[in-house]
Amino acid sequence: MKRLLFPVFALVLMVVAGCASAESEGGDSADSGSGSSDNKITIAWYPNESGGDLKAAREGIGQMIEEATGKEVEHKTTTDYIIAIEAIANGNADVAYMGAQGYIEANNKNENVQPIAVSSGESGTLDDAKYYSWLAVKNGNEEAYQQAGEYSIDNIAGKKFSFVSNSSTSGFKVPSAGIVSHFSEQEKYSDLAQEDLLKGGDFFSQVQFGGSHQGSAVNLLTGKAEIAAFCDVCVANYVENVDGEHNKAGATYEVTKDAAEPFSNLAGERFTLINSTPVLNAPFAMNTESLNEETQQQLVKAFTSDETANNENIFVPEDSQDNALFYKSAKERFIQVEDSWFDPIRELSK
């Protein structure tokens, strides 16, 4: 259950994802100070990956970079996607771990932002390098989203909805594109656009943004939203699959008794998936303007090495009880990709 997401909209079969305190582990916020120096590399993290429970995971990546480049690594944790995106785009960060949509936004702002690598699937290739974008409801309410025994999103209009951030791939771009694709076939919604989903009163009665995937899930479990979008991998450390097939509509998940913030007061709460769509894995990106060519090559070599693939501080064994960003169940590793690999996500905005 270390990796999770939402199978429905054929249009969006290929796409990618996306961390918690505004304080840097080195002291400053991600939108202050400069990024690269001769002796330092700054990494910006999304709210999803910024929590204290993932500190060891961040440090594992940092240590790998330090050993490869001989430079000190400073971690910049954030409370907003935009802070991380702006940091990598303007050179206040040299490296960032971000979803495909965030990467595209940063690349649009500065073409010098380029991918380093993405994590593979179990095969060790890009063929299954994906996670899942979920639409979920509180357990017990799922029957309202079934027709003839099959799950459907036909009844989501007019509901209270929670996205993650409009810069989130699996927490906005993928689900919003799928919703528009589904409903625009109806005459009533023939002119529906993704922008119409951003505020209440147009399509949804209310719209909230969790700020992180964890935050969006909490919006659902606390009753602030009736339906929420979030991804599997960002909540995998807090929930377990208790019914139904993992990553399939109808699967039910329960918050574990020892779940960390922001789920620490929600143990036992359950949600059920009404939709799950595969998404292209998220990249580590770098600012090629703030990093010299030698350092860029060192980063690519280090990320994609066998040594990193076998590093249990980065690819944590699947049966480990430690929280992690990446788990090892088979041949998982980092693989270098080009900018064009993210074109399927770009297409969702056209």
C-alpha positions as CSV (number, residue, x, y, z in Angstrom):
1,M,0.0,0.0,0.0
2,K,3.0,2.2,-0.2
3,R,1.9,3.5,-3.6
4,L,-1.7,4.5,-4.4
5,L,-4.3,6.6,-7.1
6,F,-7.8,7.1,-9.8
7,P,-8.8,4.6,-13.3
8,V,-11.4,6.5,-15.3
9,F,-10.7,9.4,-17.6
10,A,-9.1,8.0,-20.8
11,L,-8.0,11.5,-21.6
12,V,-5.7,11.6,-18.6
13,L,-4.1,8.2,-18.5
14,M,-0.7,9.8,-18.4
15,V,0.3,12.5,-15.8
16,V,2.3,13.2,-12.6
17,A,2.3,14.6,-9.1
18,G,3.2,16.4,-5.9
19,C,4.9,19.9,1.0
20,A,4.4,21.3,5.3
21,S,6.3,23.9,7.4
22,A,7.3,27.3,6.1
23,E,10.6,27.0,7.9
24,S,13.8,25.8,6.3
25,E,15.7,23.0,8.0
26,G,18.6,25.3,7.5
27,G,16.6,28.2,8.9
28,D,15.1,30.3,6.1
29,S,11.9,30.1,4.1
30,A,12.1,28.9,0.5
31,D,11.3,32.3,-0.9
32,S,14.2,34.0,0.8
33,G,17.9,34.0,0.3
34,S,19.8,32.7,-2.8
35,G,20.0,29.1,-3.9
36,S,23.3,28.0,-5.4
37,S,26.7,29.0,-4.2
38,D,30.1,27.4,-4.8
39,N,29.7,25.2,-1.8
40,K,25.9,24.8,-1.3
41,I,23.0,23.2,-3.1
42,T,19.5,24.2,-1.9
43,I,16.6,21.8,-2.3
44,A,13.0,23.0,-2.3
45,W,10.2,20.6,-1.1
46,Y,6.5,20.8,-1.6
47,P,4.2,20.9,1.4
48,N,3.4,17.2,0.9
49,E,7.1,16.3,1.6
50,S,7.9,19.0,4.1
51,G,6.5,17.4,7.3
52,G,8.6,16.3,10.2
53,D,7.7,12.6,9.6
54,L,9.6,12.8,6.3
55,K,12.7,14.5,7.6
56,A,14.8,11.3,7.3
57,A,13.7,10.8,3.7
58,R,14.7,14.3,2.8
59,E,18.0,13.9,4.5
60,G,18.7,10.7,2.6
61,I,18.4,12.5,-0.7
62,G,20.5,15.4,0.7
63,Q,23.3,13.1,1.8
64,M,23.4,11.4,-1.6
65,I,23.7,14.9,-3.3
66,E,26.4,16.0,-0.8
67,E,28.5,12.8,-1.5
68,A,28.1,13.2,-5.3
69,T,28.9,16.9,-5.5
70,G,31.0,17.7,-2.4
71,K,28.6,20.6,-1.7
72,E,26.6,21.2,1.4
73,V,22.8,20.6,1.0
74,E,20.3,23.0,2.5
75,H,16.6,21.9,2.7
76,K,13.9,24.4,2.1
77,T,10.5,23.1,3.3
78,T,7.4,25.0,2.3
79,T,3.7,25.4,3.1
80,D,2.6,26.3,-0.5
81,Y,3.3,24.9,-3.9
82,I,3.9,28.3,-5.4
83,I,6.8,29.0,-3.0
84,A,8.7,25.9,-4.2
85,I,7.8,26.6,-7.9
86,E,9.0,30.2,-7.6
87,A,12.1,29.1,-5.7
88,I,13.4,26.8,-8.4
89,A,12.4,29.1,-11.2
90,N,14.1,32.2,-9.8
91,G,17.2,30.4,-8.6
92,N,16.5,30.6,-4.9
93,A,16.6,26.8,-5.0
94,D,18.8,24.7,-7.2
95,V,16.8,21.5,-7.0
96,A,13.2,20.7,-6.3
97,Y,11.0,17.7,-6.0
98,M,7.7,18.6,-7.7
99,G,4.8,17.2,-9.6
100,A,4.6,17.4,-13.3
101,Q,2.3,20.4,-13.3
102,G,4.5,22.3,-11.0
103,Y,7.6,21.4,-13.1
104,I,5.8,22.6,-16.2
105,E,4.9,25.9,-14.5
106,A,8.5,26.4,-13.3
107,N,9.8,25.5,-16.8
108,N,7.4,28.1,-18.3
109,K,8.8,30.7,-16.0
110,N,12.4,29.7,-16.7
111,E,13.4,27.3,-19.4
112,N,16.6,26.6,-17.5
113,V,14.5,24.5,-15.1
114,Q,15.0,20.9,-16.4
115,P,14.3,17.4,-15.0
116,I,17.0,15.4,-13.4
117,A,15.1,12.1,-13.0
118,V,11.9,10.4,-12.0
119,S,11.4,7.3,-9.9
120,S,10.6,4.2,-12.0
121,G,7.9,1.6,-11.3
122,E,8.5,-1.9,-9.9
123,S,9.8,-2.9,-13.3
124,G,12.8,-0.5,-13.0
125,T,11.6,1.2,-16.2
126,L,9.4,4.2,-17.2
127,D,6.6,1.8,-18.4
128,D,5.0,1.7,-14.9
129,A,6.4,5.0,-13.5
130,K,3.1,6.2,-12.2
131,Y,1.1,6.9,-9.1
132,Y,-2.6,7.5,-8.7
133,S,-4.9,10.5,-8.4
134,W,-7.9,9.7,-6.2
135,L,-11.4,11.1,-5.8
136,A,-12.6,10.0,-2.4
137,V,-15.7,10.3,-0.2
138,K,-16.2,9.5,3.5
139,N,-16.9,5.8,4.0
140,G,-20.6,5.3,4.2
141,N,-21.4,7.9,1.5
142,E,-20.1,6.0,-1.5
143,E,-23.5,4.6,-2.5
144,A,-24.5,8.1,-3.7
145,Y,-21.8,7.8,-6.4
146,Q,-22.9,4.4,-7.8
147,Q,-25.1,3.6,-10.8
148,A,-26.1,0.0,-11.6
149,G,-23.4,-1.1,-9.2
150,E,-20.6,0.8,-10.9
151,Y,-18.9,3.9,-9.5
152,S,-19.6,7.2,-11.4
153,I,-18.8,10.8,-10.9
154,D,-22.2,11.9,-12.3
155,N,-23.4,13.1,-8.9
156,I,-20.5,15.2,-7.9
157,A,-21.9,18.4,-9.3
158,G,-23.2,20.7,-6.6
159,K,-21.1,19.1,-3.8
160,K,-18.5,20.6,-1.5
161,F,-15.2,19.7,-3.0
162,S,-11.5,19.9,-2.0
163,F,-8.6,20.1,-4.3
164,V,-4.9,20.3,-3.2
165,S,-3.6,23.3,-5.1
166,N,-4.2,24.6,-8.6
167,S,-0.5,23.8,-9.2
168,S,-0.9,20.2,-8.2
169,T,-0.9,17.5,-10.9
170,S,-2.8,14.8,-9.2
171,G,-4.6,17.1,-6.8
172,F,-6.0,19.4,-9.5
173,K,-4.8,19.2,-13.1
174,V,-5.7,15.5,-13.6
175,P,-9.0,15.4,-11.7
176,S,-10.2,18.7,-13.2
177,A,-9.4,17.7,-16.7
178,G,-11.2,14.4,-16.1
179,I,-14.3,16.1,-14.7
180,V,-14.4,18.6,-17.6
181,S,-14.0,15.8,-20.1
182,H,-16.8,13.8,-18.5
183,F,-19.4,16.5,-18.0
184,S,-18.8,18.5,-21.1
185,E,-20.5,15.8,-23.0
186,Q,-23.7,16.9,-21.4
187,E,-25.5,19.9,-23.0
188,K,-25.9,21.6,-19.6
189,Y,-22.1,21.6,-19.1
190,S,-21.0,21.9,-22.7
191,D,-19.0,25.0,-21.9
192,L,-17.5,23.8,-18.7
193,A,-13.8,24.7,-18.2
194,Q,-11.2,23.8,-15.6
195,E,-11.4,27.4,-14.3
196,D,-15.1,26.9,-13.4
197,L,-14.0,24.3,-10.9
198,L,-11.8,26.7,-8.9
199,K,-14.6,28.4,-7.0
200,G,-17.9,27.5,-5.5
201,G,-21.2,28.4,-7.1
202,D,-20.3,27.5,-10.7
203,F,-20.0,23.7,-10.7
204,F,-19.4,22.8,-7.1
205,S,-21.3,24.4,-4.2
206,Q,-18.1,25.1,-2.3
207,V,-14.4,24.6,-3.3
208,Q,-11.5,24.4,-0.8
209,F,-7.8,23.8,-1.3
210,G,-6.0,21.6,1.2
211,G,-2.6,23.1,0.4
212,S,-1.2,19.6,0.4
213,H,-2.5,16.2,-0.4
214,Q,-2.7,15.4,3.3
215,G,-4.6,18.7,3.9
216,S,-7.1,17.8,1.2
217,A,-7.7,14.4,2.7
218,V,-8.2,16.0,6.1
219,N,-10.8,18.4,4.6
220,L,-12.7,15.3,3.6
221,L,-12.4,13.4,6.9
222,T,-13.4,16.5,9.0
223,G,-16.5,17.2,6.9
224,K,-15.3,20.4,5.3
225,A,-15.7,18.7,1.9
226,E,-17.9,15.9,0.6
227,I,-15.5,14.9,-2.1
228,A,-11.7,15.4,-2.1
229,A,-8.9,14.9,-4.6
230,F,-5.5,13.7,-3.4
231,C,-2.9,11.1,-4.4
232,D,-2.1,7.7,-3.1
233,V,1.6,8.2,-2.4
234,C,1.2,11.3,-0.3
235,V,-1.2,9.6,2.2
236,A,0.4,6.2,2.1
237,N,2.3,6.7,5.4
238,Y,-1.0,7.6,7.2
239,V,-3.6,5.1,6.0
240,E,-4.1,1.4,5.2
241,N,-6.3,-0.4,2.7
242,V,-9.0,-2.2,4.7
243,D,-11.5,-3.2,2.0
244,G,-11.6,-3.5,-1.8
245,E,-8.7,-3.6,-4.3
246,H,-6.0,-1.1,-3.7
247,N,-6.1,1.9,-6.1
248,K,-9.5,0.9,-7.5
249,A,-12.8,2.6,-7.2
250,G,-14.6,1.1,-4.1
251,A,-11.3,0.6,-2.1
252,T,-11.6,1.8,1.5
253,Y,-8.8,3.2,3.6
254,E,-8.5,3.8,7.3
255,V,-6.3,6.2,9.1
256,T,-3.9,4.2,11.3
257,K,-3.8,4.6,15.0
258,D,-0.2,5.9,15.1
259,A,-0.6,8.3,12.1
260,A,1.4,11.5,12.3
261,E,0.1,15.1,11.8
262,P,-2.2,16.2,10.3
263,F,-4.0,12.8,10.9
264,S,-3.0,12.3,14.5
265,N,-6.6,13.0,15.8
266,L,-8.3,11.1,13.0
267,A,-7.3,7.5,13.8
268,G,-10.0,5.0,12.6
269,E,-11.6,7.5,10.1
270,R,-12.3,5.9,6.8
271,F,-12.7,7.1,3.2
272,T,-13.7,5.2,0.0
273,L,-12.5,5.9,-3.6
274,I,-15.0,6.7,-6.2
275,N,-12.4,7.2,-8.9
276,S,-8.6,6.5,-9.4
277,T,-6.5,7.6,-12.3
278,P,-2.8,6.8,-13.1
279,V,-0.4,9.7,-13.2
280,L,3.2,10.1,-14.4
281,N,5.7,10.0,-11.6
282,A,7.0,13.3,-10.2
283,P,10.5,14.6,-11.1
284,F,13.4,16.0,-9.3
285,A,14.2,19.1,-11.2
286,M,17.2,21.4,-11.3
287,N,17.9,25.0,-12.3
288,T,20.6,24.7,-14.9
289,E,21.4,28.4,-14.6
290,S,22.3,28.3,-10.9
291,L,24.2,25.0,-11.2
292,N,27.3,24.6,-13.4
293,E,27.5,21.9,-15.9
294,E,29.8,19.7,-13.9
295,T,27.3,19.7,-10.9
296,Q,24.4,19.0,-13.3
297,Q,26.2,15.9,-14.6
298,Q,27.1,14.8,-11.0
299,L,23.4,15.1,-10.0
300,V,22.1,13.0,-12.9
301,K,24.8,10.4,-12.4
302,A,24.1,10.2,-8.7
303,F,20.4,9.9,-9.0
304,T,20.4,7.3,-11.7
305,S,23.2,5.1,-10.2
306,D,22.9,1.6,-9.0
307,E,24.3,2.7,-5.7
308,T,21.3,5.1,-5.2
309,A,18.9,2.4,-6.3
310,N,20.2,0.1,-3.6
311,N,20.4,2.9,-0.9
312,E,17.9,1.9,1.7
313,N,17.9,5.4,3.1
314,I,16.3,6.5,-0.2
315,F,14.5,3.4,-1.5
316,V,13.3,2.1,1.8
317,P,12.4,-1.7,1.9
318,E,8.7,-2.2,1.4
319,D,8.2,-4.0,4.7
320,S,10.0,-1.2,6.7
321,Q,8.0,0.7,9.3
322,D,9.9,3.9,8.4
323,N,8.1,6.7,6.6
324,A,9.6,7.3,3.1
325,L,9.2,9.0,-0.2
326,F,10.2,5.9,-2.2
327,Y,9.9,2.2,-1.4
328,K,11.7,-0.8,-2.8
329,S,9.5,-3.7,-3.6
330,A,11.2,-4.9,-6.8
331,K,13.5,-3.0,-9.2
332,E,12.6,0.6,-8.4
333,R,15.2,3.2,-9.2
334,F,15.6,6.8,-10.6
335,I,15.6,7.2,-14.4
336,Q,16.7,10.3,-16.4
337,V,14.0,11.9,-18.5
338,E,13.8,14.7,-20.9
339,D,11.4,17.7,-20.8
340,S,9.2,16.2,-23.5
341,W,8.3,13.3,-21.2
342,F,5.8,15.7,-19.5
343,D,4.0,16.6,-22.7
344,P,1.0,14.5,-21.9
345,I,0.4,16.8,-18.9
346,R,0.9,19.9,-21.0
347,E,-1.9,18.6,-23.2
348,L,-4.3,18.7,-20.4
349,S,-4.2,22.5,-20.4
350,K,-5.0,22.8,-24.1
